[in-house]
């Protein structure tokens, strides 16, 4: 086996291992998402999980605590029990809402 062949074999092994690890992480993430739901109005400023409407583009872009159009993933069934200082009900919502005055 030449040095070039050995280097190529090592690189191939590293790529294969990296791909396998990526796929196992993907499966775990997909399973975790099944047990989670979007909950609007409960994220700390800068801690939302993704796109949330005007003024935000993705994770970490909410401007204020409990921003009404910013969501955070929470365990399924807990959103309506999670406190929110901006929600009309005082708890997280399953859809974006107009913040109370």
Secondary structure, DSSP 8 states (H G I E B T S, - for coil): --HHHHHHHHHHHHHHHHHHHHHHHHHHHHHHHHTEEEEET---TT---S--STT--STT---STT-TT-EEEEETT-GGGSB-SSSTTSB-BSS------
